[in-house]
Amino acid sequence: HVVETALALCDAATRVVDIGCGSGAIAVTLALESAAEVWATDISLEAITLASANARRLGARVNFVACDLLAAVPDGSMDLVVSNPPYVPEGEAAGLAREIREHEPPVALYAGPTGLEIYRRLERDAPRALKPGGSMVLELGFKMAGPVERMFSARWRDIRITPDLAGIPRVFSARFVP
């Protein structure tokens, strides 16, 4: 659903960045399915290496940068910021499925005590990286739609929450208007 929402916004986007790209699934798909120039960041060098290999294997042109969130993204350079950020509160690790808890890198899962920490950082920093009128698309964790929507409501417009196939609010999108 994140990719579908992002692709709908890619018609107007010439430059897109996938933050916390992991295996590169979002960035690679956007590169293959849109005309946008696609960038991807991740704090993990292992993730960047894997995502880069996946992009090469599939013939996708993606520019990869190892950095923390948007740290290496130049000011005013992007039309769209996309992310499936870590959103699991640290105290909920035991409640995750064993195959996730034991095989996914912790940096890709846990955002901090509340699970909202990465959303807060993206809300603060994305306006710097976006061109005026640029947009953001984020995957939402369970029960995060309300808190994320409130967090973004002061500075962002055209806020939309899209449910997944089970009807659970899963994708947040909004446009930044300075």
C-alpha positions as CSV (number, residue, x, y, z in Angstrom):
1,H,0.0,0.0,0.0
2,V,2.9,2.3,0.6
3,V,4.2,1.7,-2.9
4,E,0.7,2.2,-4.4
5,T,0.3,5.5,-2.6
6,A,3.8,6.7,-3.5
7,L,3.3,5.7,-7.2
8,A,0.1,7.8,-7.3
9,L,2.2,10.8,-6.2
10,C,5.2,10.0,-8.5
11,D,3.4,11.4,-11.5
12,A,4.3,14.9,-10.1
13,A,7.6,13.9,-8.6
14,T,11.0,14.1,-10.3
15,R,13.0,13.1,-7.2
16,V,12.0,10.6,-4.6
17,V,13.9,9.3,-1.5
18,D,13.1,6.1,0.4
19,I,14.2,6.5,4.0
20,G,15.4,3.3,5.8
21,C,15.3,1.4,2.6
22,G,16.2,-2.0,4.1
23,S,16.2,-4.6,1.3
24,G,15.3,-1.8,-1.2
25,A,11.8,-3.2,-2.1
26,I,10.2,0.3,-2.1
27,A,13.0,2.2,-3.8
28,V,13.5,-0.5,-6.5
29,T,9.8,-0.7,-7.2
30,L,9.5,3.1,-7.5
31,A,12.5,3.2,-9.8
32,L,11.0,0.5,-12.0
33,E,7.5,1.8,-12.1
34,S,8.0,5.6,-12.3
35,A,10.0,8.1,-14.2
36,A,11.3,9.7,-11.0
37,E,15.0,9.7,-10.0
38,V,15.1,7.5,-6.9
39,W,17.4,7.8,-3.9
40,A,17.4,5.5,-0.9
41,T,19.0,5.8,2.5
42,D,19.6,3.4,5.4
43,I,21.7,3.7,8.5
44,S,22.8,0.0,8.0
45,L,25.7,-0.6,5.6
46,E,24.5,-4.2,5.3
47,A,21.1,-3.0,4.2
48,I,22.6,-0.7,1.7
49,T,24.7,-3.5,0.3
50,L,21.7,-5.8,0.0
51,A,19.4,-3.1,-1.5
52,S,22.1,-2.2,-4.0
53,A,22.5,-5.8,-5.1
54,N,18.7,-6.2,-5.4
55,A,18.5,-3.0,-7.6
56,R,21.3,-4.2,-9.8
57,R,19.8,-7.7,-10.2
58,L,16.4,-6.1,-11.2
59,G,17.9,-3.4,-13.4
60,A,16.6,-0.6,-11.3
61,R,18.5,2.8,-11.2
62,V,18.6,3.8,-7.5
63,N,21.1,6.0,-5.8
64,F,22.0,4.6,-2.4
65,V,23.4,6.5,0.6
66,A,24.4,5.2,4.0
67,C,23.2,7.8,6.6
68,D,20.8,8.3,9.4
69,L,17.3,9.0,8.0
70,L,17.6,12.3,5.9
71,A,21.0,13.4,7.1
72,A,22.7,13.2,3.7
73,V,19.7,14.5,1.7
74,P,20.4,18.0,0.4
75,D,18.0,20.8,1.3
76,G,15.0,21.2,-1.0
77,S,16.1,18.4,-3.3
78,M,13.1,15.9,-3.1
79,D,9.5,16.0,-4.3
80,L,8.6,12.9,-2.3
81,V,9.8,11.2,0.9
82,V,8.7,7.6,1.4
83,S,9.4,5.4,4.4
84,N,8.5,2.2,6.1
85,P,10.2,3.3,9.4
86,P,10.8,1.3,12.5
87,Y,7.7,1.8,14.7
88,V,7.6,-1.0,17.2
89,P,7.8,0.3,20.8
90,E,10.9,-1.3,22.5
91,G,8.7,-2.8,25.3
92,E,6.6,-4.8,22.7
93,A,9.4,-7.0,21.4
94,A,8.1,-10.1,23.2
95,G,4.8,-9.7,21.4
96,L,6.3,-9.9,17.9
97,A,6.2,-13.2,16.0
98,R,9.3,-15.2,16.8
99,E,10.5,-15.2,13.1
100,I,10.4,-11.4,13.1
101,R,11.9,-10.8,16.5
102,E,14.7,-13.3,15.9
103,H,15.6,-12.5,12.3
104,E,14.9,-8.8,11.6
105,P,17.6,-6.4,12.6
106,P,16.5,-4.5,15.7
107,V,17.3,-1.1,14.1
108,A,14.7,-1.9,11.4
109,L,12.0,-2.7,14.0
110,Y,12.3,-0.6,17.2
111,A,11.8,3.1,17.2
112,G,12.1,3.8,20.9
113,P,9.9,3.7,24.0
114,T,6.7,4.8,22.2
115,G,7.3,3.7,18.6
116,L,6.6,7.2,17.5
117,E,10.2,8.5,17.7
118,I,11.1,8.0,14.0
119,Y,7.9,9.6,12.9
120,R,8.7,12.6,15.0
121,R,12.2,12.9,13.5
122,L,10.8,12.6,9.9
123,E,8.1,15.2,10.6
124,R,10.8,17.7,11.8
125,D,13.4,17.0,9.1
126,A,11.5,16.1,5.9
127,P,10.4,19.8,5.3
128,R,14.1,20.6,5.0
129,A,14.7,18.0,2.3
130,L,11.5,18.6,0.4
131,K,10.8,21.1,-2.3
132,P,7.9,23.4,-1.5
133,G,4.7,21.4,-1.8
134,G,6.5,18.1,-1.6
135,S,4.9,15.1,0.0
136,M,5.5,12.3,2.4
137,V,4.3,8.7,2.5
138,L,4.8,6.5,5.6
139,E,3.8,3.1,6.6
140,L,1.9,3.1,9.9
141,G,2.3,0.8,12.8
142,F,-0.8,-0.7,14.5
143,K,-2.8,2.0,16.4
144,M,-0.4,4.7,15.2
145,A,-2.7,6.5,12.7
146,G,-4.2,8.9,15.3
147,P,-0.9,9.9,17.0
148,V,0.9,10.3,13.6
149,E,-2.0,12.4,12.1
150,R,-2.0,14.7,15.2
151,M,1.8,15.0,15.0
152,F,1.7,16.2,11.4
153,S,-1.5,18.2,11.5
154,A,0.1,21.6,12.4
155,R,2.4,21.9,9.4
156,W,1.2,19.4,6.8
157,R,-1.8,19.5,4.5
158,D,-3.9,17.0,2.4
159,I,-3.4,14.3,5.1
160,R,-4.8,10.9,4.2
161,I,-4.8,7.6,6.0
162,T,-5.2,4.6,3.8
163,P,-6.3,1.2,5.3
164,D,-4.8,-2.1,4.3
165,L,-6.9,-5.0,2.9
166,A,-8.0,-5.9,6.5
167,G,-9.2,-2.3,7.1
168,I,-6.4,-1.4,9.4
169,P,-5.0,2.1,8.9
170,R,-1.7,1.4,7.3
171,V,-0.4,4.3,5.1
172,F,-0.1,8.0,6.0
173,S,0.4,10.6,3.3
174,A,0.6,14.4,3.4
175,R,1.9,17.4,1.6
176,F,4.2,20.0,3.2
177,V,3.2,23.6,2.6
178,P,5.6,26.1,4.1
